[in-house]
């Protein structure tokens, strides 16, 4: 009766386990990133809506806010637009 020779490398099972855990981490990180991205998108949408209201008030009544407040509103509007554009670019890049 011949004995079966099994070429089991003890490091191979460790590497397989390590690969499995690494993939689980990548998958979990991806899901967390999607959730975080959605939350960030909701917040940006909220602030963008606030700025639309403020800009409409400034357009209707230019003297309703000081020039300093109007400048801050303009800067926030630029920042929100930049962040929205950046999120769209990252979304496109992650597809590839």
PyMOL commands that place a pseudoatom at each C-alpha (Angstrom):
pseudoatom trace, name=CA, resn=UNK, resi=1, chain=A, elem=C, hetatm=0, pos=[0.000, 0.000, 0.000]
pseudoatom trace, name=CA, resn=UNK, resi=2, chain=A, elem=C, hetatm=0, pos=[1.465, 3.247, -1.097]
pseudoatom trace, name=CA, resn=UNK, resi=3, chain=A, elem=C, hetatm=0, pos=[1.174, 6.252, 1.121]
pseudoatom trace, name=CA, resn=UNK, resi=4, chain=A, elem=C, hetatm=0, pos=[-0.259, 9.365, -0.351]
pseudoatom trace, name=CA, resn=UNK, resi=5, chain=A, elem=C, hetatm=0, pos=[2.270, 12.100, -0.399]
pseudoatom trace, name=CA, resn=UNK, resi=6, chain=A, elem=C, hetatm=0, pos=[0.685, 15.443, 0.204]
pseudoatom trace, name=CA, resn=UNK, resi=7, chain=A, elem=C, hetatm=0, pos=[2.807, 18.444, -0.541]
pseudoatom trace, name=CA, resn=UNK, resi=8, chain=A, elem=C, hetatm=0, pos=[1.275, 20.791, 1.957]
pseudoatom trace, name=CA, resn=UNK, resi=9, chain=A, elem=C, hetatm=0, pos=[3.278, 23.870, 2.560]
pseudoatom trace, name=CA, resn=UNK, resi=10, chain=A, elem=C, hetatm=0, pos=[2.392, 25.302, 5.979]
pseudoatom trace, name=CA, resn=UNK, resi=11, chain=A, elem=C, hetatm=0, pos=[2.962, 28.809, 4.637]
pseudoatom trace, name=CA, resn=UNK, resi=12, chain=A, elem=C, hetatm=0, pos=[0.531, 28.268, 1.780]
pseudoatom trace, name=CA, resn=UNK, resi=13, chain=A, elem=C, hetatm=0, pos=[-2.445, 27.946, 4.108]
pseudoatom trace, name=CA, resn=UNK, resi=14, chain=A, elem=C, hetatm=0, pos=[-1.308, 31.056, 5.984]
pseudoatom trace, name=CA, resn=UNK, resi=15, chain=A, elem=C, hetatm=0, pos=[-0.985, 32.977, 2.706]
pseudoatom trace, name=CA, resn=UNK, resi=16, chain=A, elem=C, hetatm=0, pos=[-4.457, 31.845, 1.594]
pseudoatom trace, name=CA, resn=UNK, resi=17, chain=A, elem=C, hetatm=0, pos=[-5.917, 32.932, 4.918]
pseudoatom trace, name=CA, resn=UNK, resi=18, chain=A, elem=C, hetatm=0, pos=[-4.083, 36.254, 4.664]
pseudoatom trace, name=CA, resn=UNK, resi=19, chain=A, elem=C, hetatm=0, pos=[-5.403, 36.775, 1.123]
pseudoatom trace, name=CA, resn=UNK, resi=20, chain=A, elem=C, hetatm=0, pos=[-8.938, 35.989, 2.248]
pseudoatom trace, name=CA, resn=UNK, resi=21, chain=A, elem=C, hetatm=0, pos=[-8.741, 38.473, 5.127]
pseudoatom trace, name=CA, resn=UNK, resi=22, chain=A, elem=C, hetatm=0, pos=[-7.197, 41.113, 2.896]
pseudoatom trace, name=CA, resn=UNK, resi=23, chain=A, elem=C, hetatm=0, pos=[-10.018, 40.723, 0.360]
pseudoatom trace, name=CA, resn=UNK, resi=24, chain=A, elem=C, hetatm=0, pos=[-12.606, 40.930, 3.152]
pseudoatom trace, name=CA, resn=UNK, resi=25, chain=A, elem=C, hetatm=0, pos=[-10.956, 44.155, 4.305]
pseudoatom trace, name=CA, resn=UNK, resi=26, chain=A, elem=C, hetatm=0, pos=[-10.988, 45.579, 0.800]
pseudoatom trace, name=CA, resn=UNK, resi=27, chain=A, elem=C, hetatm=0, pos=[-14.670, 44.682, 0.382]
pseudoatom trace, name=CA, resn=UNK, resi=28, chain=A, elem=C, hetatm=0, pos=[-15.589, 46.170, 3.773]
pseudoatom trace, name=CA, resn=UNK, resi=29, chain=A, elem=C, hetatm=0, pos=[-13.600, 49.318, 3.010]
pseudoatom trace, name=CA, resn=UNK, resi=30, chain=A, elem=C, hetatm=0, pos=[-15.335, 49.672, -0.346]
pseudoatom trace, name=CA, resn=UNK, resi=31, chain=A, elem=C, hetatm=0, pos=[-18.777, 49.386, 1.278]
pseudoatom trace, name=CA, resn=UNK, resi=32, chain=A, elem=C, hetatm=0, pos=[-17.811, 51.871, 4.002]
pseudoatom trace, name=CA, resn=UNK, resi=33, chain=A, elem=C, hetatm=0, pos=[-16.529, 54.229, 1.325]
pseudoatom trace, name=CA, resn=UNK, resi=34, chain=A, elem=C, hetatm=0, pos=[-19.810, 54.071, -0.540]
pseudoatom trace, name=CA, resn=UNK, resi=35, chain=A, elem=C, hetatm=0, pos=[-21.729, 54.863, 2.635]
pseudoatom trace, name=CA, resn=UNK, resi=36, chain=A, elem=C, hetatm=0, pos=[-19.360, 57.722, 3.512]
pseudoatom trace, name=CA, resn=UNK, resi=37, chain=A, elem=C, hetatm=0, pos=[-19.571, 59.051, -0.026]
pseudoatom trace, name=CA, resn=UNK, resi=38, chain=A, elem=C, hetatm=0, pos=[-23.352, 59.062, 0.071]
pseudoatom trace, name=CA, resn=UNK, resi=39, chain=A, elem=C, hetatm=0, pos=[-23.327, 60.884, 3.412]
pseudoatom trace, name=CA, resn=UNK, resi=40, chain=A, elem=C, hetatm=0, pos=[-20.854, 63.435, 2.072]
pseudoatom trace, name=CA, resn=UNK, resi=41, chain=A, elem=C, hetatm=0, pos=[-23.030, 63.901, -1.013]
pseudoatom trace, name=CA, resn=UNK, resi=42, chain=A, elem=C, hetatm=0, pos=[-26.100, 64.514, 1.131]
pseudoatom trace, name=CA, resn=UNK, resi=43, chain=A, elem=C, hetatm=0, pos=[-24.251, 67.111, 3.181]
pseudoatom trace, name=CA, resn=UNK, resi=44, chain=A, elem=C, hetatm=0, pos=[-22.937, 68.858, 0.083]
pseudoatom trace, name=CA, resn=UNK, resi=45, chain=A, elem=C, hetatm=0, pos=[-26.460, 68.887, -1.331]
pseudoatom trace, name=CA, resn=UNK, resi=46, chain=A, elem=C, hetatm=0, pos=[-27.781, 70.419, 1.874]
pseudoatom trace, name=CA, resn=UNK, resi=47, chain=A, elem=C, hetatm=0, pos=[-25.169, 73.177, 1.899]
pseudoatom trace, name=CA, resn=UNK, resi=48, chain=A, elem=C, hetatm=0, pos=[-25.670, 73.794, -1.801]
pseudoatom trace, name=CA, resn=UNK, resi=49, chain=A, elem=C, hetatm=0, pos=[-29.402, 74.261, -1.199]
pseudoatom trace, name=CA, resn=UNK, resi=50, chain=A, elem=C, hetatm=0, pos=[-28.661, 76.685, 1.655]
pseudoatom trace, name=CA, resn=UNK, resi=51, chain=A, elem=C, hetatm=0, pos=[-26.397, 78.682, -0.638]
pseudoatom trace, name=CA, resn=UNK, resi=52, chain=A, elem=C, hetatm=0, pos=[-29.075, 78.788, -3.345]
pseudoatom trace, name=CA, resn=UNK, resi=53, chain=A, elem=C, hetatm=0, pos=[-31.452, 80.370, -0.826]
pseudoatom trace, name=CA, resn=UNK, resi=54, chain=A, elem=C, hetatm=0, pos=[-28.812, 82.848, 0.389]
pseudoatom trace, name=CA, resn=UNK, resi=55, chain=A, elem=C, hetatm=0, pos=[-27.839, 83.799, -3.161]
pseudoatom trace, name=CA, resn=UNK, resi=56, chain=A, elem=C, hetatm=0, pos=[-31.498, 84.294, -4.068]
pseudoatom trace, name=CA, resn=UNK, resi=57, chain=A, elem=C, hetatm=0, pos=[-31.934, 86.576, -1.045]
pseudoatom trace, name=CA, resn=UNK, resi=58, chain=A, elem=C, hetatm=0, pos=[-28.843, 88.558, -2.035]
pseudoatom trace, name=CA, resn=UNK, resi=59, chain=A, elem=C, hetatm=0, pos=[-30.082, 88.851, -5.626]
pseudoatom trace, name=CA, resn=UNK, resi=60, chain=A, elem=C, hetatm=0, pos=[-33.518, 90.063, -4.536]
pseudoatom trace, name=CA, resn=UNK, resi=61, chain=A, elem=C, hetatm=0, pos=[-32.243, 92.409, -1.829]
pseudoatom trace, name=CA, resn=UNK, resi=62, chain=A, elem=C, hetatm=0, pos=[-28.524, 93.190, -2.285]
pseudoatom trace, name=CA, resn=UNK, resi=63, chain=A, elem=C, hetatm=0, pos=[-28.331, 95.049, 1.039]
pseudoatom trace, name=CA, resn=UNK, resi=64, chain=A, elem=C, hetatm=0, pos=[-29.809, 92.249, 3.173]
pseudoatom trace, name=CA, resn=UNK, resi=65, chain=A, elem=C, hetatm=0, pos=[-26.311, 91.037, 4.136]
pseudoatom trace, name=CA, resn=UNK, resi=66, chain=A, elem=C, hetatm=0, pos=[-23.078, 92.906, 4.666]
pseudoatom trace, name=CA, resn=UNK, resi=67, chain=A, elem=C, hetatm=0, pos=[-20.417, 92.755, 1.973]
pseudoatom trace, name=CA, resn=UNK, resi=68, chain=A, elem=C, hetatm=0, pos=[-18.380, 90.472, 4.249]
pseudoatom trace, name=CA, resn=UNK, resi=69, chain=A, elem=C, hetatm=0, pos=[-21.238, 87.951, 4.522]
pseudoatom trace, name=CA, resn=UNK, resi=70, chain=A, elem=C, hetatm=0, pos=[-21.852, 88.149, 0.783]
pseudoatom trace, name=CA, resn=UNK, resi=71, chain=A, elem=C, hetatm=0, pos=[-18.163, 87.441, 0.137]
pseudoatom trace, name=CA, resn=UNK, resi=72, chain=A, elem=C, hetatm=0, pos=[-18.296, 84.433, 2.498]
pseudoatom trace, name=CA, resn=UNK, resi=73, chain=A, elem=C, hetatm=0, pos=[-21.386, 83.124, 0.710]
pseudoatom trace, name=CA, resn=UNK, resi=74, chain=A, elem=C, hetatm=0, pos=[-19.596, 83.491, -2.642]
pseudoatom trace, name=CA, resn=UNK, resi=75, chain=A, elem=C, hetatm=0, pos=[-16.518, 81.673, -1.315]
pseudoatom trace, name=CA, resn=UNK, resi=76, chain=A, elem=C, hetatm=0, pos=[-18.620, 78.857, 0.145]
pseudoatom trace, name=CA, resn=UNK, resi=77, chain=A, elem=C, hetatm=0, pos=[-20.462, 78.544, -3.164]
pseudoatom trace, name=CA, resn=UNK, resi=78, chain=A, elem=C, hetatm=0, pos=[-17.140, 78.162, -4.999]
pseudoatom trace, name=CA, resn=UNK, resi=79, chain=A, elem=C, hetatm=0, pos=[-15.937, 75.607, -2.451]
pseudoatom trace, name=CA, resn=UNK, resi=80, chain=A, elem=C, hetatm=0, pos=[-19.127, 73.529, -2.683]
pseudoatom trace, name=CA, resn=UNK, resi=81, chain=A, elem=C, hetatm=0, pos=[-18.968, 73.568, -6.494]
pseudoatom trace, name=CA, resn=UNK, resi=82, chain=A, elem=C, hetatm=0, pos=[-15.311, 72.463, -6.337]
pseudoatom trace, name=CA, resn=UNK, resi=83, chain=A, elem=C, hetatm=0, pos=[-16.119, 69.615, -3.929]
pseudoatom trace, name=CA, resn=UNK, resi=84, chain=A, elem=C, hetatm=0, pos=[-19.053, 68.424, -6.031]
pseudoatom trace, name=CA, resn=UNK, resi=85, chain=A, elem=C, hetatm=0, pos=[-16.858, 68.414, -9.136]
pseudoatom trace, name=CA, resn=UNK, resi=86, chain=A, elem=C, hetatm=0, pos=[-14.136, 66.551, -7.248]
pseudoatom trace, name=CA, resn=UNK, resi=87, chain=A, elem=C, hetatm=0, pos=[-16.602, 63.891, -6.084]
pseudoatom trace, name=CA, resn=UNK, resi=88, chain=A, elem=C, hetatm=0, pos=[-17.787, 63.404, -9.674]
pseudoatom trace, name=CA, resn=UNK, resi=89, chain=A, elem=C, hetatm=0, pos=[-14.211, 63.006, -10.897]
pseudoatom trace, name=CA, resn=UNK, resi=90, chain=A, elem=C, hetatm=0, pos=[-13.421, 60.421, -8.191]
pseudoatom trace, name=CA, resn=UNK, resi=91, chain=A, elem=C, hetatm=0, pos=[-16.608, 58.537, -9.024]
pseudoatom trace, name=CA, resn=UNK, resi=92, chain=A, elem=C, hetatm=0, pos=[-15.535, 58.372, -12.680]
pseudoatom trace, name=CA, resn=UNK, resi=93, chain=A, elem=C, hetatm=0, pos=[-11.994, 57.314, -11.788]
pseudoatom trace, name=CA, resn=UNK, resi=94, chain=A, elem=C, hetatm=0, pos=[-13.159, 54.519, -9.473]
pseudoatom trace, name=CA, resn=UNK, resi=95, chain=A, elem=C, hetatm=0, pos=[-15.131, 52.959, -12.320]
pseudoatom trace, name=CA, resn=UNK, resi=96, chain=A, elem=C, hetatm=0, pos=[-11.894, 52.101, -14.135]
for i in range(1, 96): cmd.bond("trace and resi %d" % i, "trace and resi %d" % (i + 1))
show_as sticks, trace
zoom trace
